[in-house]
Each structure stands twice: as structure tokens, then as C-alpha cells.
Amino acid sequence: MADNVMTRERADVGTYEDIAAAAMRTTGLSDFGGTGHEEGLRVLVEDLNSPEAGLTPRGNYFQRSEVKSALVGRLLTQAAFTSRPEHADVPIVRPIFVMGLPRTGTTALHRLLYAAPDAQGLEMWLTQFPQPRPPRETWDDDPIFAMMQQGFAAHHAENPEYMGIHYMDATSVEECWRLLRQTGKSNSYESLANLPRYSRWLQTQDWTDAYERHRANLQLIGLNDPEKRWVLKNPSHMTALDALMTVYPDALIVYTHRDPVVCIASSCSLSAETTEGHSDSYIGGVIGHTQLDLWSRSFHAFHDARPRYDQRQFVDVSFEDFRADQVGTVRSIYDAFGLDWTPEVETCVREADEELRAGGKAPSHRYALKDYGLTEDRVRAAFER
């Protein structure tokens, strides 16, 4: 999310072929590993160029960069799969997936679980440029890492309010959607623009191929840390629980709960803040309608699918309980899954908890449903089961 992404402009998003050619020029690579990603990204690009999306020149540049980034990631991982075939033998055992509605504490909980010395996660720069994770002490000397850190620093200087909504930098452990979008399947796009055709297309899809590529990416990134347990997080995992459990049958699911009225208001605020100035139509009530539709569908999809699996693989966490005792909540997850809560794990989690609570990373975040054309009754009705 470099500074130039926030300021450059384009007359349009361009065609899929144009963006794919740009990704190939950027990487010097041409092997996408098949065409499984094309259908979704073509529908997406068509939608981004439509009147419904209503993109501004600034929005065109931003959205094109997001599509290009997905294609760059696919090219880079395909090359790495070829050059490091041993990645396919890396075991992934009982990975932890944190999921729940946006703004339910998943980010903080994910970062505390990741703090354990025997855990690994998807650091931001490796979701953008997948490769076997280098030793931490070498990152600052990596030109790609340094470029991303510089970009995040510029972004936070320009947008200090954003830090209170979702602080991140190149070292932050981040969400999985950047891997899933390599197959053209990610509801992250639906949180950044009004995309009715892409949304309808995505609802009809089997996500198993996206999770198979997700797993291959984890094997690649974790090639140097095969003994560490993966700790992953993404609200969109709710959308495709069946595909996730098909690919990761021993997955451990941490599901977070919070009043959906608060979740939707905050989610709308995050979408509005992220896309400010990007669209003449993706504002106000359109953000409210699309986000309520997206997350209520995801919520019901998760709860419809969950009973099909062994409930010992699921732990429920209430936002209120987590906020009251963050370290205790992490320990309860360890206990429920039979994981080893050692003194070293406790120390690392407590230190991470203190870090999350300290410093300037959490200014206030203000939002209201009415700003997005929604009422409490409408939101509650959408989540009624």
C-alpha cells in the first residue's frame, strides 16, 4: 500500500489482458500455473469498469493495483513452486483458523496466538511476495521488505485515523485473502467496491481450488519452519468452511462473536475509510447495503456448514470475554484444543498483549449505522437464525 497507490490516477482500470501483461512485465515471469484464476478476475475487472462501480480516476488506479497484485502473487508463487518442489512435502498439522464477523477482535486474537514461539503466520510482506520465509534478522536488508515498510510509514503519516481501525505494516501478521485471491476468489474485493456481478459469481463457486493453492502457499512460505503450527485469520473463511475443511480436515477453528449491529457499523466504517475518494457510488447507503448482504450471507453460510464437522475442532470466543481477559482467552483456546500452555508460551503471549495495549496503535474509531443507511432492526433481522 505504497504512497503512490494513494495518489496516482487512471482513466480506467483496463482489461484483464492489459493487467496480466503488466504483471508479467513487473515480474519477468509468464507462467500462471494454468487458467483457474481467470474466470473470477475477468468478471471482477468487468465489474470494476462498470457504471455500478462508479470508480474515480484514483479508484481506477487503486483497484487496478489490487488485481495486478493478485496476478503478481500468482506468478511469483508459481515460479517458486517450480524452483522449490520440496515445498509439496512440508506437513501442515492442525492449523488454527481464526474467523468471525469483521471487528469481532479477530485481529488482536490472531496476533496473540501468533506470538507463541511455536507458531507461524502470514506476515504482510510474504502475503504480497510469497517465498520461503527468510530469517527475521535478514528482513531489513531485503529491498522488497524495505520498500513495503516505507510505503506503510507514508500511508500512516497521511492517514493517522486508519491506525485506530486496522494498524499494519510489512511485519504484521495478516489475513489470508491475498493468497485466496490468487485463484480469483476473495470477498475482500466486495469490501472495496460495488461489484454486483462478481458478488453473484462468487456465491456460485466451490472454493476448494482456492484453498488447495492456499495450502501450497503455506507449504512454500513455511518451508524453513516446518515444525511450527500455522495460525491464520480471515473473516471470509466463514464463506467457504466446507472448502477449508476439505483441504484442512484437521483444522482448529476459533470463531469470534460480537453484536452484529456493532460489527456491521464498524465494517462499513473500515470500507469507507479504505476507499475514500475511490468511487462516486460506493459511499453511504451503498456501502451499508453491500456490507450487510456480504457479512450476513457469510454468517449464515458458516452456521449452516459448521454442524457437519466434529465440534471438538471449534472454539467459540465472545468479544466481551476476550476484551476482559485477553491472555486468559488465549489460554482457554489452548486448553480446549489440548495444546501445551508452557511458561514460555504464556510469557510471549503476555508480552504481545502488553504491546497491543501500549503505544499509539489504537486511537478511537467512531462510526454509526445511520451513516450507511442502516438501522439496528434491519441488521438484527439479517442475522436472525
FIMARTI-308781 format. One record per residue (C-alpha): residue in one letter; z, x, y. Coordinates in steps of 0.02 Angstrom, whole numbers, padded with zeros to 5 digits, always signed. Each point is the difference from the previous one (the first is absolute). Layout:
BEGIN
AZXY/...
//
This chain:
BEGIN
M+00000+00000+00000/A-00053+00134+00121/D-00003-00026+00188/N-00189-00015+00006/V+00008-00150-00118/M+00103-00089+00133/T-00122+00032+00143/R-00180+00017-00062/E-00120-00146+00001/R-00155-00058-00093/A-00127-00138+00027/D+00021-00058-00181/V+00081+00048-00164/G-00166+00049-00078/T-00068-00038-00173/Y+00080+00048-00165/E-00140+00126-00030/D+00028+00078+00171/I+00188+00019-00029/A-00025+00069-00176/A-00123+00128+00069/A+00128+00050+00132/A+00133+00023-00135/M-00118+00110-00100/R-00040+00105+00153/T+00185+00021+00040/T+00046+00057-00175/G-00161+00084-00056/L+00017-00104-00159/S-00110-00136-00074/D+00079-00056-00165/F+00094-00163+00024/G+00035-00015-00186/G-00105-00156-00024/T-00025-00155+00107/G+00157-00099-00041/H+00059+00013+00180/E-00160-00059+00081/E+00010-00189-00018/G+00166-00018+00090/L-00039+00124+00137/R-00170-00078+00032/V+00081-00172+00019/L+00131+00078+00113/V-00126+00087+00112/E-00103-00161+00014/D+00158-00093+00053/L+00049+00134+00125/N-00169-00019+00084/S+00014-00190+00009/P+00045-00108+00151/E+00159-00056-00089/A+00066+00178+00006/G-00039+00006+00186/L+00023+00188+00007/T+00000+00092+00166/P-00083+00171+00017/R+00170+00077-00031/G+00024-00111-00153/N-00170+00048-00068/Y+00047+00183+00005/F+00170-00028-00080/Q-00064-00113-00140/R-00147+00114-00039/S+00121+00146-00014/E+00106-00100-00125/V-00150-00036-00112/K-00061+00178+00015/S+00174+00064-00045/A-00004-00102-00162/L-00168+00077-00045/V+00057+00176+00046/G+00151-00024-00112/R-00109-00058-00144/L-00117+00148+00019/L+00143+00125+00009/T+00090-00070-00152/Q-00161-00009-00101/A-00032+00184+00034/A+00180+00041-00046/F-00011-00103-00160/T-00150+00107-00049/S+00075+00168+00048/R+00173-00037-00072/P-00035-00099-00160/E+00175+00042-00065/H+00069-00132+00120/A-00047-00132-00130/D+00136+00066-00115/V+00142-00014+00126/P+00127-00129-00060/I+00064-00138+00113/V+00160-00072-00073/R+00095-00151+00067/P-00063+00011+00180/I+00099-00099+00128/F-00098-00123+00109/V+00087-00073+00153/M-00079-00162+00059/G+00040-00156+00098/L-00056-00087+00158/P-00031+00116+00147/R+00154+00040+00104/T+00123-00029-00143/G+00070+00178+00003/T-00128+00072-00120/T-00036+00151+00109/A+00182+00056+00014/L+00036-00039-00183/H-00154+00094-00055/R+00050+00154+00100/L+00176-00001-00072/L-00064-00011-00179/Y-00124+00139+00039/A+00141+00111+00063/A+00064+00031-00177/P-00041+00177-00058/D-00086-00063-00157/A-00113-00121+00096/Q-00173+00018+00075/G-00101-00113+00113/L-00162-00011+00096/E+00017+00104+00156/M-00109-00065+00140/W-00118+00149+00009/L-00029-00003-00188/T-00047-00185+00004/Q-00135+00047+00125/F-00053+00164-00082/P+00049-00014-00185/Q+00026+00166-00090/P+00132+00078-00113/R+00155+00005+00112/P+00020+00177+00066/P+00174+00079+00016/R+00088-00075+00152/E+00021+00169+00084/T-00190+00019+00012/W-00037-00166+00087/D+00019+00061+00179/D-00135+00130-00030/D-00123-00129-00065/P-00127-00044+00138/I-00019-00180-00059/F+00188-00027-00001/A+00018+00080+00172/M-00140-00109+00069/M+00082-00158-00064/Q+00171+00049+00068/Q-00077+00030+00170/G-00085-00169-00006/F+00161-00092-00043/A+00094+00089+00138/A-00132-00055+00126/H+00004-00179-00067/H+00190-00013+00015/A-00005+00073+00176/E-00127-00133+00051/N+00085-00142-00096/P+00189+00027-00001/E+00031-00184-00042/Y-00092+00023-00165/M+00134+00119-00062/G+00121-00145-00008/I-00119-00100-00109/H-00058+00129-00126/Y+00033+00184+00033/M-00110+00122-00096/D-00072+00174+00005/A-00100+00108-00121/T+00156+00041-00104/S+00059-00181-00014/V-00005-00080-00170/E-00120-00142+00022/E-00081-00152-00080/C-00127-00007-00142/W-00136-00099+00087/R-00096+00155+00050/L-00025+00035-00185/L-00041-00180-00046/R-00131-00012+00137/Q-00101+00136-00088/T-00057-00144-00111/G-00030-00116+00149/K+00154-00105-00040/S+00139-00001+00128/N+00078-00139+00099/S+00043+00129+00133/Y-00168-00044+00078/E+00056-00181+00016/S+00147+00057+00106/L-00116+00086+00124/A-00138-00127+00033/N-00059-00178-00027/L-00101+00018-00162/P-00028-00171-00080/R-00140+00053-00118/Y+00086+00158-00059/S+00162-00097-00024/R-00089-00130-00109/W-00086+00138-00100/L+00162+00093-00030/Q+00085-00158-00066/T-00127-00010-00141/Q+00018+00181-00058/D+00083+00082-00149/W+00089+00153+00073/T+00016+00094-00165/D-00134+00128+00046/A+00088+00032+00167/Y+00163+00037-00091/E-00087+00110-00128/R-00066+00107+00142/H+00171-00010+00083/R+00076+00073-00159/A-00130+00138-00010/N+00040+00046+00181/L+00186+00009-00042/Q-00039+00114-00147/L-00101+00111+00116/I+00125+00005+00143/G+00146+00026-00120/L-00088+00133-00103/N+00126+00133+00055/D+00151-00115-00020/P-00027-00087-00168/E+00187-00015-00036/K+00038-00101+00157/R+00009-00190+00000/W-00120-00089+00117/V+00078-00113+00133/L-00132-00110+00080/K-00006-00142+00125/N-00122-00127+00067/P+00021-00185+00042/S-00174-00032-00069/H+00059+00040-00177/M+00063-00180+00001/T-00182-00056+00007/A-00049+00085-00162/L+00153+00013-00112/D-00101-00034-00158/A-00118+00145+00035/L+00145+00114+00043/M+00091-00041-00161/T-00159+00020-00101/V-00020+00179+00062/Y+00187+00039+00011/P+00079-00102-00141/D+00167+00090+00018/A+00008-00020+00190/L+00169-00034+00080/I-00016-00131+00138/V+00119-00009+00147/Y-00029-00164+00090/T+00071-00027+00174/H+00053-00168+00074/R+00020-00058+00181/D-00020-00161+00097/P-00190-00024+00010/V+00015-00066+00178/V+00059+00172+00056/C-00125+00090-00113/I-00152-00091+00066/A+00049+00016+00182/S+00028+00187-00022/S-00159+00022-00102/C-00102-00086+00136/S+00079+00113+00130/L-00047+00154-00102/S-00180-00060-00017/A-00010-00038+00185/E+00072+00168+00050/T-00114+00096-00119/T-00158-00088+00058/E+00033-00022+00186/G-00165+00005+00093/H-00103-00001-00161/S-00059-00180-00002/D-00032-00151+00111/S+00040-00119-00144/Y+00135+00086-00105/I+00140-00046+00119/G+00138-00129+00015/G-00025-00150-00113/V-00137+00082-00102/I+00119+00139-00048/G+00132-00130-00041/H-00115-00106-00109/T-00076+00146-00096/Q+00165+00090-00031/L+00089-00157-00057/D-00144-00037-00119/L-00008+00178-00067/W+00185+00023-00033/S+00037-00174-00065/R-00142+00022-00126/S+00068+00171-00050/F+00175-00071-00017/H-00056-00141-00115/A-00113+00116-00101/F+00148+00115-00035/H+00118-00140-00050/D-00133-00080-00109/A-00031+00164-00093/R+00177+00068-00014/P+00061-00113-00142/R-00132+00074-00115/Y+00092+00168-00007/D+00164+00071-00062/Q+00125-00045+00136/R+00100+00159-00038/Q-00142+00090+00092/F+00041-00094+00161/V+00142+00018+00126/D+00023-00116+00149/V+00068+00067+00165/S+00051-00109+00146/F-00034+00069+00173/E+00175-00046+00057/D+00083+00090-00146/F-00108+00152+00027/R+00039+00010+00185/A+00186-00018-00037/D+00003+00142-00128/Q-00160+00099-00015/V+00065+00138-00113/G+00092-00127-00109/T-00161-00099-00019/V-00093+00154-00060/R+00139+00034-00125/S-00010-00180-00064/I-00186+00025-00031/Y+00037+00159-00099/D+00132-00094-00102/A-00116-00147-00036/F-00139+00113-00063/G+00115+00119-00094/L-00044+00149+00110/D+00118+00147+00019/W+00101-00012+00162/T+00057+00180+00013/P+00103+00078+00142/E-00159+00089+00056/V-00096-00164+00009/E+00141-00081+00099/T+00008+00145+00122/C-00187-00005+00032/V-00002-00188+00023/R+00148+00004+00119/E-00082+00137+00104/A-00161-00101+00009/D+00098-00155+00048/E+00084+00094+00143/E-00168+00066+00058/L-00076-00175+00000/R+00144-00066+00106/A-00002+00145+00123/G-00113+00057+00139/G-00136-00092+00095/K-00096-00076-00144/A+00062-00178+00017/P-00009-00077+00174/S+00009-00189+00008/H-00146-00102-00063/R-00022-00171+00085/Y-00108-00142-00063/A-00006-00191-00009/L-00095-00122-00111/K-00061-00100+00149/D-00097+00151+00062/Y-00112-00024-00152/G-00017-00189+00000/L+00125-00026-00140/T+00159-00101-00025/E+00146+00026-00117/D-00042-00161-00093/R-00179+00054-00031/V+00054+00170-00066/R+00135-00071-00113/A-00122-00128-00070/A-00124+00138-00043/F+00130+00092-00104/E+00075-00154-00085/R+00001+00008-00189/
//
